[in-house]
Amino acid sequence: MAISNIQLGVTETSLLTATLESAIISILFCNTSTTDKTVTIYAYPSGGSAGDGSTILKDLTIPAGDTFIWSGQEKIILDVGDVVSGLADVATSVTATINYKTI
């Protein structure tokens, strides 16, 4: 398994662009600030884009100093070039830790 840590920006920030077929096991979103923050997360195929049609979490509020853990029973399987990305309402306040395995 592999992990990757990324601080979300106010514009779309890539969490993972698959270079090999991969399965996302979990994503943790840690709000490191002293105020609540909101995040939106997308997943789309190579050549796609972030938007309402690729949203997997929309306007999720994470309380100050708290962590939200996404770990669905169904895994997100990515082909080469597929993307998981996101944004926050304030830059550098939410750290995303993505746990994935290449398959």
N, CA, C and O atoms as a Tinker XYZ file with bonds, in Angstrom:
   412  protein
     1  N      0.835000   -1.175000    0.000000    73     2
     2  CA     0.000000    0.000000    0.000000    64     1     3
     3  C      0.881000    1.239000    0.000000    63     2     4     5
     4  O      2.046000    1.207000    0.398000    81     3
     5  N      0.289000    2.321000   -0.457000    73     3     6
     6  CA     1.005000    3.589000   -0.505000    64     5     7
     7  C      0.118000    4.670000    0.091000    63     6     8     9
     8  O     -1.107000    4.553000    0.114000    81     7
     9  N      0.763000    5.722000    0.571000    73     7    10
    10  CA     0.012000    6.883000    1.045000    64     9    11
    11  C      0.575000    8.133000    0.393000    63    10    12    13
    12  O      1.732000    8.185000   -0.024000    81    11
    13  N     -0.282000    9.129000    0.323000    73    11    14
    14  CA     0.119000   10.416000   -0.226000    64    13    15
    15  C     -0.578000   11.491000    0.583000    63    14    16    17
    16  O     -1.775000   11.383000    0.850000    81    15
    17  N      0.151000   12.536000    0.983000    73    15    18
    18  CA    -0.409000   13.658000    1.743000    64    17    19
    19  C     -0.398000   14.905000    0.877000    63    18    20    21
    20  O      0.620000   15.255000    0.279000    81    19
    21  N     -1.546000   15.573000    0.819000    73    19    22
    22  CA    -1.683000   16.780000    0.000000    64    21    23
    23  C     -2.527000   17.790000    0.767000    63    22    24    25
    24  O     -3.554000   17.434000    1.345000    81    23
    25  N     -2.095000   19.052000    0.774000    73    23    26
    26  CA    -2.931000   20.106000    1.339000    64    25    27
    27  C     -3.838000   20.629000    0.244000    63    26    28    29
    28  O     -3.377000   20.993000   -0.838000    81    27
    29  N     -5.132000   20.666000    0.531000    73    27    30
    30  CA    -6.092000   21.135000   -0.456000    64    29    31
    31  C     -5.989000   22.641000   -0.640000    63    30    32    33
    32  O     -5.773000   23.383000    0.318000    81    31
    33  N     -6.144000   23.078000   -1.871000    73    31    34
    34  CA    -6.179000   24.498000   -2.191000    64    33    35
    35  C     -7.610000   24.947000   -2.430000    63    34    36    37
    36  O     -8.545000   24.157000   -2.305000    81    35
    37  N     -7.777000   26.215000   -2.774000    73    35    38
    38  CA    -9.114000   26.745000   -3.049000    64    37    39
    39  C     -9.542000   26.478000   -4.495000    63    38    40    41
    40  O    -10.702000   26.681000   -4.853000    81    39
    41  N     -8.608000   26.026000   -5.310000    73    39    42
    42  CA    -8.926000   25.545000   -6.651000    64    41    43
    43  C     -8.627000   24.051000   -6.664000    63    42    44    45
    44  O     -7.996000   23.529000   -5.745000    81    43
    45  N     -9.077000   23.378000   -7.696000    73    43    46
    46  CA    -8.917000   21.927000   -7.765000    64    45    47
    47  C     -7.462000   21.514000   -7.533000    63    46    48    49
    48  O     -6.543000   21.998000   -8.194000    81    47
    49  N     -7.285000   20.611000   -6.579000    73    47    50
    50  CA    -5.972000   20.092000   -6.221000    64    49    51
    51  C     -5.991000   18.582000   -6.430000    63    50    52    53
    52  O     -6.855000   17.897000   -5.884000    81    51
    53  N     -5.052000   18.055000   -7.210000    73    51    54
    54  CA    -5.003000   16.615000   -7.462000    64    53    55
    55  C     -4.549000   15.873000   -6.204000    63    54    56    57
    56  O     -3.515000   16.201000   -5.622000    81    55
    57  N     -5.325000   14.878000   -5.793000    73    55    58
    58  CA    -4.927000   13.999000   -4.695000    64    57    59
    59  C     -4.175000   12.789000   -5.232000    63    58    60    61
    60  O     -3.205000   12.324000   -4.634000    81    59
    61  N     -4.644000   12.287000   -6.378000    73    59    62
    62  CA    -3.980000   11.148000   -7.008000    64    61    63
    63  C     -4.354000   11.107000   -8.480000    63    62    64    65
    64  O     -5.532000   11.119000   -8.836000    81    63
    65  N     -3.335000   11.058000   -9.329000    73    63    66
    66  CA    -3.524000   10.756000  -10.742000    64    65    67
    67  C     -2.847000    9.412000  -10.953000    63    66    68    69
    68  O     -1.629000    9.297000  -10.815000    81    67
    69  N     -3.625000    8.407000  -11.286000    73    67    70
    70  CA    -3.113000    7.042000  -11.354000    64    69    71
    71  C     -2.100000    6.884000  -12.485000    63    70    72    73
    72  O     -2.384000    7.204000  -13.639000    81    71
    73  N     -0.919000    6.388000  -12.135000    73    71    74
    74  CA     0.090000    6.048000  -13.134000    64    73    75
    75  C      0.073000    4.546000  -13.415000    63    74    76    77
    76  O      0.631000    4.087000  -14.412000    81    75
    77  N     -0.568000    3.792000  -12.534000    73    75    78
    78  CA    -0.838000    2.360000  -12.700000    64    77    79
    79  C     -2.257000    2.136000  -12.217000    63    78    80    81
    80  O     -2.805000    2.984000  -11.511000    81    79
    81  N     -2.869000    1.014000  -12.578000    73    79    82
    82  CA    -4.183000    0.711000  -12.024000    64    81    83
    83  C     -4.071000    0.703000  -10.508000    63    82    84    85
    84  O     -3.146000    0.109000   -9.953000    81    83
    85  N     -5.014000    1.366000   -9.833000    73    83    86
    86  CA    -4.924000    1.538000   -8.377000    64    85    87
    87  C     -6.300000    1.412000   -7.749000    63    86    88    89
    88  O     -7.321000    1.660000   -8.391000    81    87
    89  N     -6.307000    1.019000   -6.479000    73    87    90
    90  CA    -7.536000    0.954000   -5.689000    64    89    91
    91  C     -7.374000    1.881000   -4.495000    63    90    92    93
    92  O     -6.406000    1.771000   -3.742000    81    91
    93  N     -8.319000    2.790000   -4.324000    73    91    94
    94  CA    -8.278000    3.685000   -3.173000    64    93    95
    95  C     -8.931000    2.971000   -2.005000    63    94    96    97
    96  O    -10.079000    2.534000   -2.088000    81    95
    97  N     -8.189000    2.858000   -0.921000    73    95    98
    98  CA    -8.654000    2.172000    0.276000    64    97    99
    99  C     -9.382000    3.150000    1.192000    63    98   100   101
   100  O    -10.467000    2.848000    1.689000    81    99
   101  N     -8.789000    4.322000    1.416000    73    99   102
   102  CA    -9.400000    5.337000    2.274000    64   101   103
   103  C     -8.785000    6.699000    1.968000    63   102   104   105
   104  O     -7.707000    6.804000    1.383000    81   103
   105  N     -9.510000    7.738000    2.385000    73   103   106
   106  CA    -8.988000    9.102000    2.315000    64   105   107
   107  C     -9.345000    9.774000    3.636000    63   106   108   109
   108  O    -10.504000    9.765000    4.051000    81   107
   109  N     -8.350000   10.353000    4.290000    73   107   110
   110  CA    -8.564000   11.083000    5.536000    64   109   111
   111  C     -8.406000   12.565000    5.253000    63   110   112   113
   112  O     -7.468000   12.976000    4.569000    81   111
   113  N     -9.319000   13.364000    5.777000    73   111   114
   114  CA    -9.275000   14.814000    5.611000    64   113   115
   115  C     -9.134000   15.430000    6.990000    63   114   116   117
   116  O    -10.055000   15.355000    7.803000    81   115
   117  N     -7.990000   16.036000    7.259000    73   115   118
   118  CA    -7.711000   16.613000    8.572000    64   117   119
   119  C     -7.742000   18.135000    8.488000    63   118   120   121
   120  O     -6.973000   18.744000    7.745000    81   119
   121  N     -8.638000   18.737000    9.256000    73   119   122
   122  CA    -8.733000   20.190000    9.335000    64   121   123
   123  C     -7.747000   20.652000   10.402000    63   122   124   125
   124  O     -7.980000   20.458000   11.595000    81   123
   125  N     -6.667000   21.252000    9.978000    73   123   126
   126  CA    -5.604000   21.662000   10.903000    64   125   127
   127  C     -5.790000   23.083000   11.425000    63   126   128   129
   128  O     -4.922000   23.602000   12.127000    81   127
   129  N     -6.902000   23.710000   11.094000    73   127   130
   130  CA    -7.123000   25.095000   11.516000    64   129   131
   131  C     -8.006000   25.157000   12.765000    63   130   132   133
   132  O     -8.438000   24.131000   13.292000    81   131
   133  N     -8.257000   26.361000   13.215000    73   131   134
   134  CA    -9.073000   26.571000   14.415000    64   133   135
   135  C    -10.517000   26.928000   14.087000    63   134   136   137
   136  O    -11.293000   27.264000   14.982000    81   135
   137  N    -10.886000   26.856000   12.798000    73   135   138
   138  CA   -12.269000   27.099000   12.385000    64   137   139
   139  C    -12.722000   25.983000   11.448000    63   138   140   141
   140  O    -11.894000   25.312000   10.832000    81   139
   141  N    -14.033000   25.786000   11.340000    73   139   142
   142  CA   -14.579000   24.767000   10.448000    64   141   143
   143  C    -14.179000   25.057000    9.007000    63   142   144   145
   144  O    -14.085000   26.217000    8.605000    81   143
   145  N    -13.946000   24.005000    8.234000    73   143   146
   146  CA   -13.609000   24.121000    6.813000    64   145   147
   147  C    -14.518000   23.210000    5.997000    63   146   148   149
   148  O    -15.043000   22.220000    6.506000    81   147
   149  N    -14.697000   23.558000    4.729000    73   147   150
   150  CA   -15.553000   22.801000    3.830000    64   149   151
   151  C    -14.723000   22.272000    2.666000    63   150   152   153
   152  O    -13.888000   22.986000    2.112000    81   151
   153  N    -14.964000   20.999000    2.299000    73   151   154
   154  CA   -14.239000   20.392000    1.175000    64   153   155
   155  C    -15.224000   19.775000    0.192000    63   154   156   157
   156  O    -16.330000   19.377000    0.558000    81   155
   157  N    -14.795000   19.706000   -1.067000    73   155   158
   158  CA   -15.503000   18.997000   -2.125000    64   157   159
   159  C    -14.485000   18.113000   -2.822000    63   158   160   161
   160  O    -13.374000   18.551000   -3.121000    81   159
   161  N    -14.868000   16.859000   -3.081000    73   159   162
   162  CA   -13.944000   15.877000   -3.663000    64   161   163
   163  C    -14.555000   15.312000   -4.941000    63   162   164   165
   164  O    -15.760000   15.071000   -5.015000    81   163
   165  N    -13.705000   15.105000   -5.944000    73   163   166
   166  CA   -14.109000   14.606000   -7.253000    64   165   167
   167  C    -13.333000   13.338000   -7.601000    63   166   168   169
   168  O    -12.228000   13.113000   -7.107000    81   167
   169  N    -13.933000   12.513000   -8.463000    73   167   170
   170  CA   -13.247000   11.361000   -9.063000    64   169   171
   171  C    -13.712000   11.273000  -10.512000    63   170   172   173
   172  O    -14.912000   11.233000  -10.783000    81   171
   173  N    -12.748000   11.242000  -11.451000    73   171   174
   174  CA   -13.138000   11.204000  -12.854000    64   173   175
   175  C    -12.093000   10.474000  -13.694000    63   174   176   177
   176  O    -10.922000   10.394000  -13.326000    81   175
   177  N    -12.547000    9.940000  -14.842000    73   175   178
   178  CA   -11.649000    9.191000  -15.706000    64   177   179
   179  C    -10.689000   10.107000  -16.462000    63   178   180   181
   180  O    -10.895000   11.317000  -16.555000    81   179
   181  N     -9.653000    9.502000  -16.990000    73   179   182
   182  CA    -8.696000   10.229000  -17.819000    64   181   183
   183  C     -9.447000   10.994000  -18.901000    63   182   184   185
   184  O    -10.308000   10.436000  -19.582000    81   183
   185  N     -9.117000   12.275000  -19.055000    73   183   186
   186  CA    -9.785000   13.109000  -20.040000    64   185   187
   187  C    -11.034000   13.792000  -19.513000    63   186   188   189
   188  O    -11.613000   14.643000  -20.188000    81   187
   189  N    -11.457000   13.420000  -18.298000    73   187   190
   190  CA   -12.637000   14.034000  -17.689000    64   189   191
   191  C    -12.256000   15.300000  -16.945000    63   190   192   193
   192  O    -11.145000   15.812000  -17.084000    81   191
   193  N    -13.197000   15.795000  -16.152000    73   191   194
   194  CA   -12.918000   17.013000  -15.391000    64   193   195
   195  C    -13.757000   17.044000  -14.121000    63   194   196   197
   196  O    -14.745000   16.323000  -13.981000    81   195
   197  N    -13.327000   17.906000  -13.200000    73   195   198
   198  CA   -14.059000   18.099000  -11.952000    64   197   199
   199  C    -15.336000   18.866000  -12.228000    63   198   200   201
   200  O    -15.346000   19.801000  -13.028000    81   199
   201  N    -16.409000   18.474000  -11.570000    73   199   202
   202  CA   -17.691000   19.154000  -11.716000    64   201   203
   203  C    -18.774000   18.368000  -11.012000    63   202   204   205
   204  O    -18.496000   17.364000  -10.358000    81   203
   205  N    -20.014000   18.823000  -11.145000    73   203   206
   206  CA   -21.120000   18.152000  -10.469000    64   205   207
   207  C    -21.231000   16.681000  -10.859000    63   206   208   209
   208  O    -21.612000   15.854000  -10.030000    81   207
   209  N    -20.907000   16.344000  -12.094000    73   207   210
   210  CA   -21.013000   14.967000  -12.566000    64   209   211
   211  C    -19.928000   14.037000  -12.066000    63   210   212   213
   212  O    -20.009000   12.826000  -12.269000    81   211
   213  N    -18.909000   14.587000  -11.413000    73   211   214
   214  CA   -17.822000   13.745000  -10.904000    64   213   215
   215  C    -17.606000   13.942000   -9.395000    63   214   216   217
   216  O    -16.579000   13.532000   -8.854000    81   215
   217  N    -18.569000   14.565000   -8.727000    73   215   218
   218  CA   -18.450000   14.844000   -7.299000    64   217   219
   219  C    -18.744000   13.590000   -6.479000    63   218   220   221
   220  O    -19.743000   12.909000   -6.711000    81   219
   221  N    -17.862000   13.287000   -5.513000    73   219   222
   222  CA   -18.126000   12.164000   -4.614000    64   221   223
   223  C    -18.377000   12.636000   -3.178000    63   222   224   225
   224  O    -18.996000   11.912000   -2.399000    81   223
   225  N    -17.914000   13.823000   -2.815000    73   223   226
   226  CA   -18.242000   14.488000   -1.544000    64   225   227
   227  C    -18.469000   15.958000   -1.867000    63   226   228   229
   228  O    -17.613000   16.586000   -2.491000    81   227
   229  N    -19.594000   16.516000   -1.459000    73   227   230
   230  CA   -19.905000   17.907000   -1.810000    64   229   231
   231  C    -20.106000   18.735000   -0.548000    63   230   232   233
   232  O    -20.925000   18.402000    0.309000    81   231
   233  N    -19.341000   19.823000   -0.449000    73   231   234
   234  CA   -19.488000   20.786000    0.644000    64   233   235
   235  C    -19.518000   20.115000    2.016000    63   234   236   237
   236  O    -20.352000   20.438000    2.861000    81   235
   237  N    -18.603000   19.186000    2.219000    73   235   238
   238  CA   -18.495000   18.488000    3.499000    64   237   239
   239  C    -17.811000   19.408000    4.512000    63   238   240   241
   240  O    -16.682000   19.846000    4.290000    81   239
   241  N    -18.489000   19.698000    5.617000    73   239   242
   242  CA   -17.907000   20.543000    6.659000    64   241   243
   243  C    -17.135000   19.667000    7.637000    63   242   244   245
   244  O    -17.658000   18.690000    8.173000    81   243
   245  N    -15.877000   20.042000    7.856000    73   243   246
   246  CA   -15.028000   19.350000    8.823000    64   245   247
   247  C    -14.773000   20.324000    9.966000    63   246   248   249
   248  O    -14.195000   21.390000    9.753000    81   247
   249  N    -15.197000   19.970000   11.176000    73   247   250
   250  CA   -15.002000   20.870000   12.312000    64   249   251
   251  C    -13.521000   21.168000   12.565000    63   250   252   253
   252  O    -12.644000   20.386000   12.197000    81   251
   253  N    -13.266000   22.296000   13.189000    73   251   254
   254  CA   -11.897000   22.712000   13.526000    64   253   255
   255  C    -11.183000   21.601000   14.288000    63   254   256   257
   256  O    -11.716000   21.052000   15.252000    81   255
   257  N     -9.968000   21.277000   13.842000    73   255   258
   258  CA    -9.140000   20.290000   14.521000    64   257   259
   259  C     -9.625000   18.857000   14.400000    63   258   260   261
   260  O     -9.112000   17.979000   15.094000    81   259
   261  N    -10.595000   18.596000   13.544000    73   259   262
   262  CA   -11.168000   17.253000   13.423000    64   261   263
   263  C    -10.717000   16.596000   12.119000    63   262   264   265
   264  O    -10.162000   17.248000   11.234000    81   263
   265  N    -10.969000   15.292000   12.022000    73   263   266
   266  CA   -10.638000   14.516000   10.834000    64   265   267
   267  C    -11.861000   13.758000   10.364000    63   266   268   269
   268  O    -12.555000   13.132000   11.165000    81   267
   269  N    -12.129000   13.811000    9.057000    73   267   270
   270  CA   -13.184000   13.007000    8.438000    64   269   271
   271  C    -12.497000   11.880000    7.691000    63   270   272   273
   272  O    -11.535000   12.112000    6.960000    81   271
   273  N    -12.988000   10.655000    7.870000    73   271   274
   274  CA   -12.400000    9.496000    7.201000    64   273   275
   275  C    -13.410000    8.916000    6.227000    63   274   276   277
   276  O    -14.503000    8.511000    6.621000    81   275
   277  N    -13.034000    8.879000    4.933000    73   275   278
   278  CA   -13.842000    8.199000    3.934000    64   277   279
   279  C    -13.220000    6.830000    3.727000    63   278   280   281
   280  O    -12.065000    6.720000    3.315000    81   279
   281  N    -13.981000    5.799000    4.011000    73   279   282
   282  CA   -13.515000    4.434000    3.726000    64   281   283
   283  C    -14.742000    3.603000    3.410000    63   282   284   285
   284  O    -15.311000    2.932000    4.272000    81   283
   285  N    -15.124000    3.668000    2.171000    73   283   286
   286  CA   -16.308000    2.938000    1.739000    64   285   287
   287  C    -16.045000    1.447000    1.657000    63   286   288   289
   288  O    -14.907000    1.007000    1.494000    81   287
   289  N    -17.112000    0.684000    1.772000    73   287   290
   290  CA   -16.970000   -0.757000    1.586000    64   289   291
   291  C    -16.588000   -1.068000    0.145000    63   290   292   293
   292  O    -15.894000   -2.048000   -0.128000    81   291
   293  N    -17.046000   -0.227000   -0.768000    73   291   294
   294  CA   -16.655000   -0.359000   -2.162000    64   293   295
   295  C    -15.445000    0.534000   -2.405000    63   294   296   297
   296  O    -15.452000    1.703000   -2.019000    81   295
   297  N    -14.440000    0.014000   -3.021000    73   295   298
   298  CA   -13.229000    0.781000   -3.298000    64   297   299
   299  C    -13.387000    1.517000   -4.625000    63   298   300   301
   300  O    -14.137000    1.088000   -5.501000    81   299
   301  N    -12.678000    2.617000   -4.757000    73   299   302
   302  CA   -12.625000    3.324000   -6.036000    64   301   303
   303  C    -11.448000    2.753000   -6.808000    63   302   304   305
   304  O    -10.304000    2.824000   -6.360000    81   303
   305  N    -11.737000    2.191000   -7.962000    73   303   306
   306  CA   -10.694000    1.596000   -8.801000    64   305   307
   307  C    -10.356000    2.593000   -9.901000    63   306   308   309
   308  O    -11.237000    3.053000  -10.628000    81   307
   309  N     -9.080000    2.921000  -10.016000    73   307   310
   310  CA    -8.621000    3.886000  -11.005000    64   309   311
   311  C     -7.820000    3.186000  -12.100000    63   310   312   313
   312  O     -6.951000    2.362000  -11.815000    81   311
   313  N     -8.121000    3.521000  -13.350000    73   311   314
   314  CA    -7.273000    3.125000  -14.471000    64   313   315
   315  C     -6.190000    4.186000  -14.625000    63   314   316   317
   316  O     -6.259000    5.249000  -14.008000    81   315
   317  N     -5.208000    3.896000  -15.439000    73   315   318
   318  CA    -4.130000    4.850000  -15.687000    64   317   319
   319  C     -4.733000    6.160000  -16.186000    63   318   320   321
   320  O     -5.535000    6.170000  -17.120000    81   319
   321  N     -4.337000    7.264000  -15.554000    73   319   322
   322  CA    -4.795000    8.588000  -15.946000    64   321   323
   323  C     -6.032000    9.077000  -15.212000    63   322   324   325
   324  O     -6.359000   10.262000  -15.283000    81   323
   325  N     -6.730000    8.185000  -14.504000    73   323   326
   326  CA    -7.892000    8.604000  -13.725000    64   325   327
   327  C     -7.439000    9.485000  -12.563000    63   326   328   329
   328  O     -6.305000    9.373000  -12.097000    81   327
   329  N     -8.327000   10.359000  -12.101000    73   327   330
   330  CA    -7.953000   11.393000  -11.129000    64   329   331
   331  C     -8.929000   11.422000   -9.958000    63   330   332   333
   332  O    -10.138000   11.274000  -10.133000    81   331
   333  N     -8.382000   11.615000   -8.769000    73   331   334
   334  CA    -9.156000   11.998000   -7.588000    64   333   335
   335  C     -8.593000   13.351000   -7.176000    63   334   336   337
   336  O     -7.384000   13.505000   -7.000000    81   335
   337  N     -9.484000   14.330000   -7.025000    73   335   338
   338  CA    -9.040000   15.681000   -6.710000    64   337   339
   339  C    -10.036000   16.322000   -5.752000    63   338   340   341
   340  O    -11.087000   15.756000   -5.451000    81   339
   341  N     -9.686000   17.501000   -5.286000    73   339   342
   342  CA   -10.601000   18.195000   -4.390000    64   341   343
   343  C    -10.188000   19.628000   -4.171000    63   342   344   345
   344  O     -9.169000   20.090000   -4.685000    81   343
   345  N    -11.004000   20.324000   -3.395000    73   343   346
   346  CA   -10.702000   21.702000   -3.034000    64   345   347
   347  C    -11.329000   21.995000   -1.675000    63   346   348   349
   348  O    -12.228000   21.287000   -1.219000    81   347
   349  N    -10.841000   23.039000   -1.052000    73   347   350
   350  CA   -11.352000   23.478000    0.250000    64   349   351
   351  C    -11.723000   24.951000    0.167000    63   350   352   353
   352  O    -11.312000   25.651000   -0.758000    81   351
   353  N    -12.497000   25.413000    1.131000    73   351   354
   354  CA   -12.896000   26.825000    1.109000    64   353   355
   355  C    -11.762000   27.757000    1.517000    63   354   356   357
   356  O    -11.826000   28.959000    1.261000    81   355
   357  N    -10.716000   27.209000    2.154000    73   355   358
   358  CA    -9.532000   27.984000    2.530000    64   357   359
   359  C     -8.308000   27.129000    2.218000    63   358   360   361
   360  O     -8.268000   25.956000    2.589000    81   359
   361  N     -7.322000   27.691000    1.549000    73   359   362
   362  CA    -6.114000   26.939000    1.170000    64   361   363
   363  C     -5.282000   26.576000    2.400000    63   362   364   365
   364  O     -5.266000   27.303000    3.394000    81   363
   365  N     -4.607000   25.461000    2.314000    73   363   366
   366  CA    -3.634000   24.943000    3.290000    64   365   367
   367  C     -4.211000   24.743000    4.687000    63   366   368   369
   368  O     -3.465000   24.769000    5.666000    81   367
   369  N     -5.515000   24.544000    4.800000    73   367   370
   370  CA    -6.128000   24.279000    6.106000    64   369   371
   371  C     -6.582000   22.838000    6.255000    63   370   372   373
   372  O     -6.820000   22.376000    7.371000    81   371
   373  N     -6.706000   22.113000    5.130000    73   371   374
   374  CA    -7.137000   20.721000    5.168000    64   373   375
   375  C     -6.089000   19.864000    4.471000    63   374   376   377
   376  O     -5.746000   20.096000    3.312000    81   375
   377  N     -5.589000   18.870000    5.198000    73   375   378
   378  CA    -4.637000   17.915000    4.633000    64   377   379
   379  C     -5.387000   16.635000    4.289000    63   378   380   381
   380  O     -6.077000   16.061000    5.131000    81   379
   381  N     -5.243000   16.196000    3.047000    73   379   382
   382  CA    -5.840000   14.931000    2.610000    64   381   383
   383  C     -4.749000   13.873000    2.597000    63   382   384   385
   384  O     -3.677000   14.077000    2.026000    81   383
   385  N     -5.029000   12.750000    3.227000    73   383   386
   386  CA    -4.128000   11.603000    3.190000    64   385   387
   387  C     -4.861000   10.483000    2.476000    63   386   388   389
   388  O     -5.861000    9.958000    2.965000    81   387
   389  N     -4.346000   10.131000    1.315000    73   387   390
   390  CA    -4.995000    9.096000    0.496000    64   389   391
   391  C     -4.193000    7.799000    0.628000    63   390   392   393
   392  O     -2.974000    7.781000    0.454000    81   391
   393  N     -4.898000    6.734000    0.935000    73   391   394
   394  CA    -4.315000    5.412000    1.118000    64   393   395
   395  C     -4.757000    4.557000   -0.065000    63   394   396   397
   396  O     -5.950000    4.315000   -0.247000    81   395
   397  N     -3.804000    4.102000   -0.863000    73   395   398
   398  CA    -4.155000    3.361000   -2.065000    64   397   399
   399  C     -3.165000    2.237000   -2.319000    63   398   400   401
   400  O     -2.072000    2.190000   -1.755000    81   399
   401  N     -3.596000    1.330000   -3.195000    73   399   402
   402  CA    -2.744000    0.200000   -3.583000    64   401   403
   403  C     -2.770000    0.079000   -5.085000    63   402   404   405
   404  O     -3.838000    0.102000   -5.697000    81   403
   405  N     -1.597000   -0.051000   -5.688000    73   403   406
   406  CA    -1.556000   -0.321000   -7.122000    64   405   407
   407  C     -1.900000   -1.785000   -7.312000    63   406   408   409
   408  O     -1.522000   -2.641000   -6.511000    81   407
   409  N     -2.631000   -2.057000   -8.395000    73   407   410
   410  CA    -3.091000   -3.436000   -8.636000    64   409   411
   411  C     -2.663000   -3.921000  -10.004000    63   410   412
   412  O     -2.961000   -5.055000  -10.378000    81   411
